[in-house]
Amino acid sequence: MRLFEISHAYETLLMGIDEMTEEEFAEQLEAIAGALEEKADNTALVYKTLTAEAEALKAEEEKLKMRRQAKEKRAESLKEYLSRCLLAADKTKLETERNVISFRKSQSVYIADEESFCGRGEYVTEKITRAPDKKAILEDLKEGVVIEGAILHEKMNIQIK
């Protein structure tokens, strides 16, 4: 019997309580209770297993991320080293059997003091992020303040240890 079927069996048992003797009711209740405990226990074990596997994957993911970042940093360092060496030798293009190394020009703006540009409207962009302050809303709702568009929602969060 699946977990949701056990819950349904409880409901069915309670609806038919008037037609059963006390002994019949007790027997059926005990059978359902045992099945519920076993199913709930097994479901909790599966949950714990999946949670542990997810944590192990997360730890491995972090290790892989650190390895990737180290490789990217090393690759960038080698690229800068190669660039310095070629420019020092006044080589802007180099062709070998396996590689073609060349330079292309690009332009970028360097600003020594970004603070000095804050007063100039024509050279400034603004980024503003707006979001509801859920902590303040929660506090007010708990104190009984009515806030249009917000309700205090209570949940039951299961804990499996």
VEXKEDO-979364 format. One record per residue (C-alpha): residue number from 0; z, y, x. Coordinates in Angstrom, 2 decimals, decimal comma, always signed. Example, Ala and Ser with C-alpha at 12.3 -4.5 7.8 and 13.67 -1.06 7.14 Angstrom:
BEGIN
<node><nr>0</nr><Z>+7,80</Z><Y>-4,50</Y><X>+12,30</X></node>
<node><nr>1</nr><Z>+7,14</Z><Y>-1,06</Y><X>+13,67</X></node>
//
This chain:
BEGIN
<node><nr>0</nr><Z>+0,00</Z><Y>+0,00</Y><X>+0,00</X></node>
<node><nr>1</nr><Z>-0,94</Z><Y>+3,44</Y><X>+1,36</X></node>
<node><nr>2</nr><Z>+1,57</Z><Y>+6,26</Y><X>+1,56</X></node>
<node><nr>3</nr><Z>+0,11</Z><Y>+8,24</Y><X>-1,36</X></node>
<node><nr>4</nr><Z>+0,02</Z><Y>+5,04</Y><X>-3,43</X></node>
<node><nr>5</nr><Z>+3,75</Z><Y>+4,58</Y><X>-2,83</X></node>
<node><nr>6</nr><Z>+4,41</Z><Y>+8,09</Y><X>-4,17</X></node>
<node><nr>7</nr><Z>+2,27</Z><Y>+7,25</Y><X>-7,20</X></node>
<node><nr>8</nr><Z>+4,24</Z><Y>+3,99</Y><X>-7,66</X></node>
<node><nr>9</nr><Z>+7,48</Z><Y>+6,01</Y><X>-7,72</X></node>
<node><nr>10</nr><Z>+6,07</Z><Y>+8,27</Y><X>-10,44</X></node>
<node><nr>11</nr><Z>+4,84</Z><Y>+5,29</Y><X>-12,46</X></node>
<node><nr>12</nr><Z>+8,20</Z><Y>+3,57</Y><X>-12,09</X></node>
<node><nr>13</nr><Z>+10,03</Z><Y>+6,66</Y><X>-13,31</X></node>
<node><nr>14</nr><Z>+7,72</Z><Y>+7,00</Y><X>-16,32</X></node>
<node><nr>15</nr><Z>+8,35</Z><Y>+3,39</Y><X>-17,38</X></node>
<node><nr>16</nr><Z>+12,11</Z><Y>+3,44</Y><X>-16,79</X></node>
<node><nr>17</nr><Z>+12,91</Z><Y>+3,21</Y><X>-20,51</X></node>
<node><nr>18</nr><Z>+11,04</Z><Y>-0,11</Y><X>-21,00</X></node>
<node><nr>19</nr><Z>+12,76</Z><Y>-1,90</Y><X>-18,06</X></node>
<node><nr>20</nr><Z>+16,08</Z><Y>-3,55</Y><X>-17,65</X></node>
<node><nr>21</nr><Z>+18,42</Z><Y>-2,24</Y><X>-15,00</X></node>
<node><nr>22</nr><Z>+17,70</Z><Y>-5,28</Y><X>-12,79</X></node>
<node><nr>23</nr><Z>+13,90</Z><Y>-4,89</Y><X>-13,05</X></node>
<node><nr>24</nr><Z>+14,15</Z><Y>-1,21</Y><X>-12,23</X></node>
<node><nr>25</nr><Z>+16,41</Z><Y>-1,86</Y><X>-9,22</X></node>
<node><nr>26</nr><Z>+14,08</Z><Y>-4,59</Y><X>-7,86</X></node>
<node><nr>27</nr><Z>+10,97</Z><Y>-2,43</Y><X>-8,16</X></node>
<node><nr>28</nr><Z>+12,76</Z><Y>+0,59</Y><X>-6,73</X></node>
<node><nr>29</nr><Z>+13,95</Z><Y>-1,41</Y><X>-3,72</X></node>
<node><nr>30</nr><Z>+10,44</Z><Y>-2,78</Y><X>-3,08</X></node>
<node><nr>31</nr><Z>+8,91</Z><Y>+0,69</Y><X>-3,21</X></node>
<node><nr>32</nr><Z>+11,67</Z><Y>+2,21</Y><X>-1,08</X></node>
<node><nr>33</nr><Z>+11,19</Z><Y>-0,42</Y><X>+1,63</X></node>
<node><nr>34</nr><Z>+7,44</Z><Y>+0,12</Y><X>+1,62</X></node>
<node><nr>35</nr><Z>+7,88</Z><Y>+3,89</Y><X>+1,73</X></node>
<node><nr>36</nr><Z>+10,26</Z><Y>+3,74</Y><X>+4,70</X></node>
<node><nr>37</nr><Z>+7,93</Z><Y>+1,41</Y><X>+6,61</X></node>
<node><nr>38</nr><Z>+4,82</Z><Y>+3,48</Y><X>+5,89</X></node>
<node><nr>39</nr><Z>+6,57</Z><Y>+6,77</Y><X>+6,67</X></node>
<node><nr>40</nr><Z>+7,93</Z><Y>+5,30</Y><X>+9,91</X></node>
<node><nr>41</nr><Z>+4,50</Z><Y>+4,02</Y><X>+10,96</X></node>
<node><nr>42</nr><Z>+2,85</Z><Y>+7,31</Y><X>+10,02</X></node>
<node><nr>43</nr><Z>+5,41</Z><Y>+9,20</Y><X>+12,09</X></node>
<node><nr>44</nr><Z>+4,73</Z><Y>+6,87</Y><X>+15,05</X></node>
<node><nr>45</nr><Z>+1,00</Z><Y>+7,53</Y><X>+14,81</X></node>
<node><nr>46</nr><Z>+1,72</Z><Y>+11,27</Y><X>+14,62</X></node>
<node><nr>47</nr><Z>+3,90</Z><Y>+11,09</Y><X>+17,74</X></node>
<node><nr>48</nr><Z>+1,25</Z><Y>+9,07</Y><X>+19,60</X></node>
<node><nr>49</nr><Z>-1,49</Z><Y>+11,55</Y><X>+18,71</X></node>
<node><nr>50</nr><Z>+0,73</Z><Y>+14,48</Y><X>+19,69</X></node>
<node><nr>51</nr><Z>+1,51</Z><Y>+12,87</Y><X>+23,06</X></node>
<node><nr>52</nr><Z>-2,19</Z><Y>+12,17</Y><X>+23,67</X></node>
<node><nr>53</nr><Z>-3,08</Z><Y>+15,76</Y><X>+22,78</X></node>
<node><nr>54</nr><Z>-0,43</Z><Y>+17,06</Y><X>+25,21</X></node>
<node><nr>55</nr><Z>-1,76</Z><Y>+14,78</Y><X>+27,97</X></node>
<node><nr>56</nr><Z>-5,28</Z><Y>+16,04</Y><X>+27,31</X></node>
<node><nr>57</nr><Z>-4,04</Z><Y>+19,62</Y><X>+27,34</X></node>
<node><nr>58</nr><Z>-2,35</Z><Y>+19,07</Y><X>+30,73</X></node>
<node><nr>59</nr><Z>-5,51</Z><Y>+17,47</Y><X>+32,11</X></node>
<node><nr>60</nr><Z>-7,58</Z><Y>+20,31</Y><X>+30,66</X></node>
<node><nr>61</nr><Z>-5,38</Z><Y>+22,81</Y><X>+32,52</X></node>
<node><nr>62</nr><Z>-5,79</Z><Y>+20,89</Y><X>+35,78</X></node>
<node><nr>63</nr><Z>-9,57</Z><Y>+20,79</Y><X>+35,32</X></node>
<node><nr>64</nr><Z>-9,61</Z><Y>+24,50</Y><X>+34,51</X></node>
<node><nr>65</nr><Z>-7,73</Z><Y>+25,27</Y><X>+37,72</X></node>
<node><nr>66</nr><Z>-10,12</Z><Y>+23,08</Y><X>+39,73</X></node>
<node><nr>67</nr><Z>-13,12</Z><Y>+24,77</Y><X>+38,10</X></node>
<node><nr>68</nr><Z>-11,74</Z><Y>+28,22</Y><X>+38,85</X></node>
<node><nr>69</nr><Z>-11,09</Z><Y>+27,25</Y><X>+42,47</X></node>
<node><nr>70</nr><Z>-14,66</Z><Y>+25,99</Y><X>+42,82</X></node>
<node><nr>71</nr><Z>-16,04</Z><Y>+29,17</Y><X>+41,21</X></node>
<node><nr>72</nr><Z>-13,95</Z><Y>+31,34</Y><X>+43,53</X></node>
<node><nr>73</nr><Z>-15,10</Z><Y>+29,36</Y><X>+46,57</X></node>
<node><nr>74</nr><Z>-18,75</Z><Y>+29,58</Y><X>+45,45</X></node>
<node><nr>75</nr><Z>-18,46</Z><Y>+33,36</Y><X>+44,97</X></node>
<node><nr>76</nr><Z>-16,86</Z><Y>+33,69</Y><X>+48,40</X></node>
<node><nr>77</nr><Z>-19,74</Z><Y>+31,75</Y><X>+50,00</X></node>
<node><nr>78</nr><Z>-22,27</Z><Y>+33,90</Y><X>+48,16</X></node>
<node><nr>79</nr><Z>-20,63</Z><Y>+37,10</Y><X>+49,46</X></node>
<node><nr>80</nr><Z>-20,47</Z><Y>+35,63</Y><X>+53,00</X></node>
<node><nr>81</nr><Z>-24,17</Z><Y>+34,72</Y><X>+52,89</X></node>
<node><nr>82</nr><Z>-25,03</Z><Y>+38,18</Y><X>+51,58</X></node>
<node><nr>83</nr><Z>-23,10</Z><Y>+39,93</Y><X>+54,38</X></node>
<node><nr>84</nr><Z>-24,69</Z><Y>+37,73</Y><X>+57,04</X></node>
<node><nr>85</nr><Z>-28,26</Z><Y>+38,25</Y><X>+55,80</X></node>
<node><nr>86</nr><Z>-27,84</Z><Y>+42,01</Y><X>+55,35</X></node>
<node><nr>87</nr><Z>-26,29</Z><Y>+42,29</Y><X>+58,83</X></node>
<node><nr>88</nr><Z>-29,38</Z><Y>+40,50</Y><X>+60,21</X></node>
<node><nr>89</nr><Z>-31,58</Z><Y>+42,88</Y><X>+58,17</X></node>
<node><nr>90</nr><Z>-33,03</Z><Y>+39,96</Y><X>+56,17</X></node>
<node><nr>91</nr><Z>-33,70</Z><Y>+40,74</Y><X>+52,51</X></node>
<node><nr>92</nr><Z>-35,72</Z><Y>+37,56</Y><X>+51,86</X></node>
<node><nr>93</nr><Z>-35,43</Z><Y>+34,09</Y><X>+53,34</X></node>
<node><nr>94</nr><Z>-37,40</Z><Y>+31,01</Y><X>+52,31</X></node>
<node><nr>95</nr><Z>-36,62</Z><Y>+27,45</Y><X>+53,33</X></node>
<node><nr>96</nr><Z>-37,87</Z><Y>+24,11</Y><X>+52,00</X></node>
<node><nr>97</nr><Z>-34,97</Z><Y>+23,92</Y><X>+49,57</X></node>
<node><nr>98</nr><Z>-34,02</Z><Y>+27,54</Y><X>+48,83</X></node>
<node><nr>99</nr><Z>-35,42</Z><Y>+30,99</Y><X>+48,34</X></node>
<node><nr>100</nr><Z>-32,82</Z><Y>+33,65</Y><X>+49,02</X></node>
<node><nr>101</nr><Z>-33,63</Z><Y>+37,24</Y><X>+48,15</X></node>
<node><nr>102</nr><Z>-31,98</Z><Y>+40,46</Y><X>+47,06</X></node>
<node><nr>103</nr><Z>-32,78</Z><Y>+42,67</Y><X>+44,10</X></node>
<node><nr>104</nr><Z>-31,58</Z><Y>+46,19</Y><X>+43,56</X></node>
<node><nr>105</nr><Z>-29,31</Z><Y>+47,17</Y><X>+40,71</X></node>
<node><nr>106</nr><Z>-27,30</Z><Y>+50,21</Y><X>+39,77</X></node>
<node><nr>107</nr><Z>-23,78</Z><Y>+50,62</Y><X>+38,49</X></node>
<node><nr>108</nr><Z>-21,39</Z><Y>+53,50</Y><X>+38,04</X></node>
<node><nr>109</nr><Z>-18,19</Z><Y>+53,74</Y><X>+40,01</X></node>
<node><nr>110</nr><Z>-15,55</Z><Y>+56,09</Y><X>+38,64</X></node>
<node><nr>111</nr><Z>-12,77</Z><Y>+57,02</Y><X>+41,05</X></node>
<node><nr>112</nr><Z>-10,39</Z><Y>+58,41</Y><X>+38,42</X></node>
<node><nr>113</nr><Z>-10,97</Z><Y>+57,08</Y><X>+34,89</X></node>
<node><nr>114</nr><Z>-8,11</Z><Y>+59,22</Y><X>+33,55</X></node>
<node><nr>115</nr><Z>-10,11</Z><Y>+62,41</Y><X>+34,25</X></node>
<node><nr>116</nr><Z>-12,81</Z><Y>+61,26</Y><X>+31,83</X></node>
<node><nr>117</nr><Z>-10,44</Z><Y>+60,83</Y><X>+28,87</X></node>
<node><nr>118</nr><Z>-10,76</Z><Y>+64,53</Y><X>+27,97</X></node>
<node><nr>119</nr><Z>-14,56</Z><Y>+64,46</Y><X>+27,95</X></node>
<node><nr>120</nr><Z>-15,69</Z><Y>+63,34</Y><X>+24,51</X></node>
<node><nr>121</nr><Z>-19,30</Z><Y>+62,72</Y><X>+25,49</X></node>
<node><nr>122</nr><Z>-18,35</Z><Y>+60,13</Y><X>+28,14</X></node>
<node><nr>123</nr><Z>-15,59</Z><Y>+58,30</Y><X>+26,29</X></node>
<node><nr>124</nr><Z>-15,64</Z><Y>+55,35</Y><X>+23,91</X></node>
<node><nr>125</nr><Z>-12,62</Z><Y>+54,28</Y><X>+21,90</X></node>
<node><nr>126</nr><Z>-11,58</Z><Y>+50,79</Y><X>+20,92</X></node>
<node><nr>127</nr><Z>-9,07</Z><Y>+50,60</Y><X>+18,11</X></node>
<node><nr>128</nr><Z>-7,77</Z><Y>+47,34</Y><X>+16,65</X></node>
<node><nr>129</nr><Z>-6,01</Z><Y>+47,41</Y><X>+13,32</X></node>
<node><nr>130</nr><Z>-4,08</Z><Y>+44,50</Y><X>+11,86</X></node>
<node><nr>131</nr><Z>-1,22</Z><Y>+44,13</Y><X>+9,39</X></node>
<node><nr>132</nr><Z>+2,25</Z><Y>+44,18</Y><X>+10,98</X></node>
<node><nr>133</nr><Z>+3,42</Z><Y>+40,86</Y><X>+9,57</X></node>
<node><nr>134</nr><Z>+6,89</Z><Y>+41,10</Y><X>+11,11</X></node>
<node><nr>135</nr><Z>+7,59</Z><Y>+44,45</Y><X>+9,42</X></node>
<node><nr>136</nr><Z>+6,13</Z><Y>+43,18</Y><X>+6,14</X></node>
<node><nr>137</nr><Z>+8,32</Z><Y>+40,05</Y><X>+6,35</X></node>
<node><nr>138</nr><Z>+11,45</Z><Y>+42,13</Y><X>+6,93</X></node>
<node><nr>139</nr><Z>+10,70</Z><Y>+44,38</Y><X>+3,96</X></node>
<node><nr>140</nr><Z>+9,84</Z><Y>+41,47</Y><X>+1,66</X></node>
<node><nr>141</nr><Z>+13,10</Z><Y>+39,74</Y><X>+2,61</X></node>
<node><nr>142</nr><Z>+14,97</Z><Y>+42,94</Y><X>+1,63</X></node>
<node><nr>143</nr><Z>+13,28</Z><Y>+42,92</Y><X>-1,78</X></node>
<node><nr>144</nr><Z>+10,69</Z><Y>+45,62</Y><X>-1,22</X></node>
<node><nr>145</nr><Z>+7,56</Z><Y>+45,06</Y><X>-3,35</X></node>
<node><nr>146</nr><Z>+4,42</Z><Y>+45,37</Y><X>-1,24</X></node>
<node><nr>147</nr><Z>+1,11</Z><Y>+45,22</Y><X>-3,06</X></node>
<node><nr>148</nr><Z>-1,11</Z><Y>+42,45</Y><X>-1,69</X></node>
<node><nr>149</nr><Z>+1,72</Z><Y>+40,66</Y><X>+0,14</X></node>
<node><nr>150</nr><Z>+4,03</Z><Y>+37,90</Y><X>-1,01</X></node>
<node><nr>151</nr><Z>+6,80</Z><Y>+35,98</Y><X>+0,70</X></node>
<node><nr>152</nr><Z>+5,55</Z><Y>+32,44</Y><X>+1,03</X></node>
<node><nr>153</nr><Z>+8,04</Z><Y>+29,68</Y><X>+1,78</X></node>
<node><nr>154</nr><Z>+6,85</Z><Y>+26,47</Y><X>+3,39</X></node>
<node><nr>155</nr><Z>+8,44</Z><Y>+23,15</Y><X>+4,19</X></node>
<node><nr>156</nr><Z>+7,48</Z><Y>+22,22</Y><X>+7,73</X></node>
<node><nr>157</nr><Z>+7,92</Z><Y>+18,58</Y><X>+8,66</X></node>
<node><nr>158</nr><Z>+9,51</Z><Y>+17,79</Y><X>+12,03</X></node>
<node><nr>159</nr><Z>+8,97</Z><Y>+14,47</Y><X>+13,73</X></node>
<node><nr>160</nr><Z>+10,95</Z><Y>+13,78</Y><X>+16,87</X></node>
//
